[in-house]
């Protein structure tokens, strides 16, 4: 890689590859699927008050509408990544998307809380099979490193912005029709993707191997146990037998997972992927940033409806600053990563999130949207957009093609489990300070919990994440190929 400003310019190709259109169409199709999978984690958020009233959910049990999806999604992602590597990524993508579409239809038809939670869990199972293949297909479909880097930037924008787009879409559907359409909308989109994907996306080569069923079981049950314990703390207390037992069981299961992965000939988590200091640090920061943002999606959406009097559609529009901040930042992150370096971007972004959530902790009953919500929401959107792409680049940097599915599954597992633990912790802290019949009491402590998550991410980035090699941060980065090489060098 040349970083010398005086080196000769590279000759640019004058003609596109003969299959450029097909490749671009394939990338667009899998990104649409990724958008659908991500926004489904939040598309029902705006409708939560109406879901709770319609199906008679309790205040604490309502969070399972979110967590049933994220836990099944996050707990099975590693298995989904491994299955894609062995059975073919396009094939597993199609199977997972089919399960997701059917579960979406069943969720829209649900008549009881149990039926809806079960359908949401089934959606998570389908998403866990499809999502790792999305990122793996993107990285293997790109014809060169420059295209791969642009695909990663788009993936980052779709993944981080999809959650807030889900709020906007969910608000519109709930206002115009019913909360049920937040689930039914997946059916036509999913069918369209299933029909188009085989025409434009090339199947990957299958790789022989066995499956780590023990790893998949312990990862899922360990996560469920910990989140179950967190959600019950407002009612049972932090020192109750239920809470301590849930945490203990979760930790034991995760310990069994770690032992299994070291000894299994075909582990869900390739041991070498988690021996890299920078990759582990980036994964930890990702989990903490995602966990911090869950107060935005669970509490702010209810604040603007219950305190400020916004309807579902207006609540979705209220989240536009967050969405637009992410998309605006995604346009410049491919160049910022070459000039600032991934570590600096992560430090600035996580620090900005601390400021945004500390600001939200001051919300009260007399505040206004533009006076107290618009500003911190904009900061959070810009900060999230700033950190997502460099974290993704570090995690995937230097990964062998045969382990692309496992690495992408590991990254997305971190996101989903960070989401589940984040919402459980934040809701528990909020519920501990809540006053019956009022919404604002408990908000301050909950948003300060989000700020603490972001601050922990800042500390990890400061003291664990290593800076880029000196030669990768000086001089002129001549091309996107140089940029990717520099990021891969930092991740190595």
C-alpha positions in Angstrom: 0.0 0.0 0.0 1.4 3.4 -1.0 0.8 6.3 1.3 3.3 8.6 -0.4 1.8 11.8 -1.9 4.4 11.8 -4.7 3.7 8.3 -6.0 2.2 8.1 -9.5 -1.6 8.1 -9.7 -3.3 4.8 -10.5 -5.0 4.3 -13.8 -8.8 4.1 -13.4 -10.8 1.6 -15.4 -12.7 3.0 -18.3 -15.2 0.2 -18.5 -17.4 -1.4 -15.9 -17.1 -5.2 -15.5 -19.6 -7.1 -17.7 -21.5 -8.3 -14.6 -21.4 -4.9 -12.7 -25.2 -4.4 -13.0 -26.0 -7.8 -11.7 -23.6 -7.4 -8.8 -25.1 -4.0 -7.9 -28.6 -5.4 -8.1 -27.7 -8.3 -5.8 -26.1 -6.0 -3.2 -29.2 -3.8 -3.3 -31.5 -6.8 -2.8 -29.6 -8.2 0.2 -29.5 -4.7 1.7 -33.3 -4.4 1.5 -33.5 -7.7 3.4 -31.0 -6.4 6.0 -33.1 -3.2 6.4 -36.3 -5.3 6.9 -34.5 -7.5 9.6 -33.1 -4.5 11.5 -36.2 -2.3 11.4 -38.3 -5.1 12.7 -36.5 -4.8 16.0 -38.1 -1.4 16.5 -41.1 -1.1 14.0 -43.4 -2.2 16.8 -42.0 0.3 19.3 -44.3 3.1 18.3 -47.2 0.8 18.6 -46.3 -0.6 22.0 -49.0 1.5 23.9 -51.7 0.2 21.5 -50.4 -3.4 21.6 -50.4 -3.3 25.4 -54.0 -2.0 25.5 -55.3 -4.3 22.7 -53.8 -7.6 24.0 -53.8 -6.7 27.7 -50.0 -6.9 28.3 -48.6 -5.9 31.8 -46.1 -3.0 32.1 -43.1 -5.3 32.5 -44.2 -8.1 30.1 -44.6 -5.6 27.3 -40.8 -5.5 26.9 -40.9 -9.1 25.8 -42.5 -7.9 22.5 -39.0 -6.5 21.8 -36.9 -9.0 23.7 -38.5 -12.2 22.2 -37.2 -11.0 18.8 -33.8 -9.8 19.9 -33.0 -12.8 22.1 -33.9 -15.4 19.5 -32.1 -13.3 16.8 -29.0 -12.8 18.9 -28.8 -16.2 20.5 -29.0 -18.1 17.2 -26.9 -15.8 15.0 -23.7 -17.7 15.6 -25.4 -20.9 14.5 -26.9 -19.1 11.5 -23.4 -17.9 10.4 -22.0 -21.4 10.7 -24.9 -23.0 8.8 -24.4 -20.5 6.0 -20.7 -21.3 5.8 -21.4 -25.0 5.5 -24.7 -25.2 3.6 -24.4 -22.2 1.3 -25.2 -18.6 2.3 -27.8 -17.9 -0.3 -29.7 -21.1 0.5 -29.8 -20.3 4.2 -30.7 -16.7 3.5 -33.7 -17.9 1.6 -34.8 -20.4 4.3 -34.4 -17.8 7.0 -36.3 -15.2 5.2 -39.1 -17.6 4.5 -39.4 -18.4 8.2 -39.3 -14.7 9.0 -42.2 -13.9 6.5 -44.4 -16.6 7.8 -43.8 -15.6 11.5 -44.6 -12.0 10.6 -48.0 -13.0 9.2 -48.7 -15.0 12.3 -47.7 -12.1 14.5 -50.1 -9.8 12.7 -52.9 -12.3 13.4 -52.0 -12.8 17.1 -55.0 -12.5 19.6 -53.1 -13.0 22.9 -49.8 -11.9 24.4 -48.5 -15.4 24.2 -49.2 -15.7 20.5 -47.5 -12.4 19.7 -44.4 -13.2 21.8 -44.1 -16.6 20.2 -44.4 -15.1 16.7 -41.8 -12.5 17.5 -39.5 -15.3 18.7 -40.1 -17.2 15.5 -39.2 -14.0 13.5 -36.0 -13.9 15.5 -35.2 -17.5 14.5 -35.7 -16.6 10.8 -33.7 -13.5 11.1 -30.8 -15.4 12.8 -30.6 -17.7 9.7 -30.8 -14.9 7.2 -28.8 -12.0 8.7 -25.2 -13.5 8.8 -25.6 -14.5 5.2 -26.4 -10.8 4.3 -23.1 -9.5 5.4 -21.2 -12.5 4.1 -22.9 -12.2 0.7 -22.1 -8.5 0.6 -18.4 -9.0 1.3 -18.0 -11.9 -1.1 -20.1 -10.4 -3.9 -18.2 -7.2 -4.2 -15.8 -7.4 -7.2 -12.9 -5.5 -5.5 -11.9 -3.9 -2.2 -13.2 -0.5 -3.2 -16.7 -1.9 -3.8 -16.4 -3.9 -0.6 -15.7 -0.8 1.4 -18.6 1.0 -0.1 -20.9 -2.0 0.6 -19.7 -2.0 4.2 -20.6 1.7 4.5 -24.0 1.1 3.1 -24.5 -1.9 5.4 -23.5 0.3 8.4 -26.0 3.0 7.3 -28.8 0.5 6.8 -28.1 -1.4 10.0 -27.8 1.6 12.3 -30.5 3.7 10.5 -32.9 0.9 10.1 -34.0 1.0 13.7 -35.1 4.6 13.5 -36.7 4.0 10.1 -38.7 1.3 11.8 -40.1 3.9 14.2 -41.2 6.1 11.3 -42.7 3.3 9.3 -44.4 1.8 12.5 -45.9 5.2 13.3 -47.4 5.6 9.8 -48.8 2.1 9.7 -50.3 2.3 13.2 -51.9 5.7 12.5 -53.3 4.8 9.1 -54.3 1.2 9.9 -53.4 -0.9 12.9 -50.4 -2.0 14.9 -50.9 -5.3 13.1 -49.6 -3.8 9.9 -46.2 -3.3 11.5 -45.9 -7.1 11.1 -47.9 -7.6 7.9 -45.7 -5.2 6.0 -42.9 -7.7 6.0 -44.8 -10.2 3.9 -44.8 -8.4 0.5 -41.3 -7.1 1.0 -40.0 -10.5 2.0 -41.7 -12.3 -0.9 -40.2 -9.8 -3.4 -36.7 -10.4 -2.0 -37.2 -14.2 -2.2 -38.2 -14.0 -5.8 -35.4 -11.7 -6.9 -32.4 -13.0 -4.8 -31.8 -16.2 -6.9 -31.6 -14.1 -10.1 -29.0 -11.6 -8.9 -27.1 -13.2 -6.0 -24.6 -15.9 -6.6 -24.5 -18.9 -4.2 -21.3 -19.4 -2.2 -19.3 -22.6 -2.2 -20.3 -25.0 0.6 -17.6 -26.0 3.1 -17.8 -29.3 4.8 -18.2 -29.4 8.6 -20.3 -30.3 11.6 -22.5 -28.1 13.7 -22.0 -27.0 17.3 -25.5 -27.7 18.8 -24.2 -27.4 22.4 -22.8 -23.9 21.6 -26.0 -22.8 20.0 -28.1 -24.0 22.9 -25.9 -22.5 25.7 -25.6 -19.2 23.9 -29.3 -18.8 23.5 -30.3 -20.0 27.0 -27.5 -18.1 28.7 -28.7 -14.9 27.1 -32.4 -15.6 27.9 -31.5 -16.3 31.5 -29.6 -13.1 32.1 -32.3 -10.9 30.4 -35.1 -12.7 32.3 -33.3 -12.0 35.6 -32.8 -8.3 34.6 -36.5 -7.8 33.6 -37.7 -9.2 37.0 -35.5 -7.0 39.2 -38.1 -4.2 39.7 -40.6 -6.7 41.1 -38.4 -9.2 42.9 -35.3 -7.1 43.8 -31.6 -7.4 42.9 -30.8 -9.7 45.8 -33.8 -12.1 45.4 -33.3 -15.8 44.8 -34.9 -15.4 41.3 -32.6 -12.6 40.2 -29.4 -14.2 41.6 -30.4 -17.6 40.3 -31.1 -16.2 36.8 -27.7 -14.4 36.6 -25.9 -17.5 38.0 -27.5 -19.9 35.5 -26.7 -17.5 32.6 -23.1 -17.2 33.6 -22.8 -21.0 34.0 -24.2 -21.5 30.5 -21.9 -18.9 29.0 -19.0 -20.6 30.7 -20.1 -23.9 29.2 -20.2 -22.1 25.8 -16.7 -20.9 26.2 -15.4 -24.3 27.1 -17.3 -25.9 24.2 -15.9 -23.5 21.7 -12.3 -24.2 22.6 -12.8 -28.0 22.3 -15.3 -28.4 19.5 -13.7 -29.3 16.1 -16.2 -26.9 14.3 -17.1 -24.2 16.8 -19.7 -21.5 16.4 -17.1 -19.0 17.5 -13.8 -19.5 15.8 -11.3 -19.2 18.7 -8.9 -17.1 16.6 -11.6 -14.5 16.0 -11.7 -13.7 19.7 -8.0 -13.8 20.3 -7.6 -10.5 18.5 -7.5 -7.6 21.1 -8.9 -5.0 18.8 -11.7 -7.2 17.5 -12.8 -8.1 21.0 -12.7 -4.4 22.1 -14.7 -3.3 19.0 -17.3 -6.0 19.8 -17.6 -4.8 23.4 -18.0 -1.2 22.3 -20.6 -2.2 19.8 -22.7 -4.0 22.4 -22.4 -1.0 24.8 -23.4 1.5 22.1 -26.4 -0.5 21.0 -27.4 -1.1 24.6 -27.2 2.7 25.3 -29.4 3.5 22.3 -32.2 1.2 23.5 -33.4 3.9 25.9 -34.0 6.1 22.9 -36.2 3.5 21.2 -38.1 2.3 24.3 -38.4 5.4 26.5 -38.3 8.4 24.2 -41.0 7.0 21.9 -43.3 6.7 24.9 -42.3 10.1 26.3 -43.3 12.0 23.1 -46.6 10.1 23.0 -47.6 10.1 26.7 -46.1 13.4 27.9 -45.9 15.5 24.7 -49.1 14.2 23.2 -47.7 13.0 19.9 -49.6 10.4 17.9 -47.9 7.3 16.4 -47.1 9.0 13.1 -45.8 12.1 14.7 -43.7 10.0 17.0 -42.1 8.4 14.0 -41.4 11.7 12.4 -39.9 12.9 15.7 -37.1 10.4 15.3 -36.1 11.7 11.9 -33.1 13.7 13.4 -31.7 10.4 14.6 -32.2 8.7 11.3 -30.9 11.6 9.2 -27.9 12.0 11.5 -26.9 8.4 10.9 -27.3 8.6 7.1 -25.5 11.9 6.9 -22.6 10.6 8.8 -22.5 7.4 6.7 -21.7 9.5 3.7 -18.4 10.7 5.2 -17.2 7.8 7.4 -15.4 6.0 4.5 -13.1 9.1 4.2 -13.0 9.9 7.9 -11.7 6.5 8.7 -8.7 7.2 6.4 -7.8 10.5 7.9 -8.8 10.1 11.6 -8.5 6.4 12.0 -11.1 4.0 13.5 -10.1 4.5 17.1 -10.4 8.3 17.0 -13.8 8.0 15.4 -15.0 5.6 18.1 -13.7 7.8 20.9 -15.4 10.9 19.5 -18.7 9.0 18.8 -18.9 7.3 22.2 -18.1 10.5 24.0 -20.9 12.3 22.1 -23.3 9.6 23.1 -22.5 10.2 26.8 -23.4 13.9 26.3 -26.6 13.1 24.5 -28.0 10.7 27.1 -26.9 12.9 30.0 -28.9 15.7 28.3 -32.0 13.4 28.0 -31.7 12.6 31.7 -33.0 16.1 32.4 -36.4 15.6 30.7 -39.4 16.7 32.7 -43.2 17.2 32.3 -42.9 20.8 31.1 -40.2 20.3 28.5 -40.8 20.6 24.7 -39.6 18.5 21.8 -37.3 21.1 20.3 -36.2 22.3 23.6 -35.2 19.0 25.2 -35.5 16.1 22.7 -34.4 17.3 19.3 -30.8 18.2 20.3 -29.8 15.1 22.1 -31.5 13.0 19.5 -29.5 14.6 16.7 -26.3 14.1 18.7 -27.1 10.4 19.2 -27.8 9.9 15.5 -24.5 11.6 14.4 -22.5 9.7 17.1 -24.0 6.3 16.2 -23.3 6.9 12.5 -19.7 7.8 13.4 -18.9 4.6 15.3 -20.8 1.9 13.4 -18.6 1.7 10.2 -15.2 1.7 12.0 -16.3 -1.0 14.4 -17.6 -3.1 11.5 -14.4 -2.7 9.6 -12.2 -3.7 12.6 -14.3 -6.8 13.4 -14.3 -8.0 9.8 -10.7 -6.9 9.0 -8.4 -9.8 8.1 -11.0 -12.5 8.3 -10.6 -15.5 5.9 -13.4 -16.0 3.4 -14.2 -19.4 4.8 -15.0 -17.7 8.2 -16.8 -14.7 6.8 -20.2 -16.0 8.0 -19.0 -16.8 11.5 -17.4 -13.3 11.8 -20.5 -11.6 10.6 -22.6 -13.8 12.9 -20.4 -12.8 15.8 -20.8 -9.1 15.0 -24.5 -9.2 14.7 -24.9 -11.5 17.8 -23.1 -8.7 19.7 -25.5 -6.2 18.4 -28.7 -8.2 19.3 -27.5 -9.3 22.7 -26.4 -5.8 23.5 -29.8 -4.7 22.5 -31.6 -7.3 24.7 -29.4 -6.6 27.7 -29.6 -2.9 27.2 -33.4 -2.7 27.1 -33.7 -5.1 30.0 -31.3 -3.1 32.2 -32.8 0.3 31.2 -36.4 -0.8 31.7 -35.5 -2.3 35.1 -33.9 0.9 36.3 -36.8 2.9 35.0 -39.4 0.6 36.6 -37.6 0.8 40.0 -38.2 4.6 40.1 -41.6 4.7 38.4 -44.7 6.1 40.0 -48.1 4.6 39.1 -50.0 6.8 36.7 -47.0 9.0 35.9 -44.4 8.5 33.2 -41.6 10.9 33.9 -40.4 9.5 37.3 -37.7 7.0 36.6 -36.6 8.6 33.3 -33.6 10.4 34.7 -32.1 7.2 36.2 -32.8 5.3 33.0 -31.2 7.8 30.7 -28.2 8.0 33.1 -27.9 4.2 32.7 -27.7 4.7 28.9 -25.0 7.4 29.5 -23.1 4.9 31.7 -23.3 2.3 28.9 -21.8 4.8 26.5 -19.2 5.9 29.0 -18.2 2.2 29.5 -17.7 2.0 25.7 -15.6 5.1 25.8 -13.4 3.6 28.4 -13.0 0.3 26.5 -12.0 2.3 23.3 -9.6 4.4 25.3 -7.7 1.7 27.2 -8.2 -1.5 25.2 -8.5 -0.5 21.5 -5.1 0.0 20.0 -4.4 2.9 17.7 -3.7 2.3 14.0 -0.1 1.7 13.0 1.7 5.0 12.5 2.3 4.4 8.8 -1.4 3.9 8.2 -2.4 7.3 9.5 0.1 9.6 7.8 0.4 10.7 4.2 -2.2 10.4 1.5 -4.6 7.6 1.1 -4.9 7.2 -2.6 -7.8 5.0 -3.0 -10.5 2.9 -1.3 -8.2 -0.1 -1.7 -5.6 1.7 0.4 -8.3 2.6 2.9 -9.4 -1.0 3.4 -5.8 -2.2 3.8 -5.2 0.4 6.5 -8.3 -0.7 8.4 -7.4 -4.3 8.0 -3.9 -3.5 9.3 -5.4 -2.0 12.5 -7.6 -4.9 13.0 -4.8 -7.5 12.6 
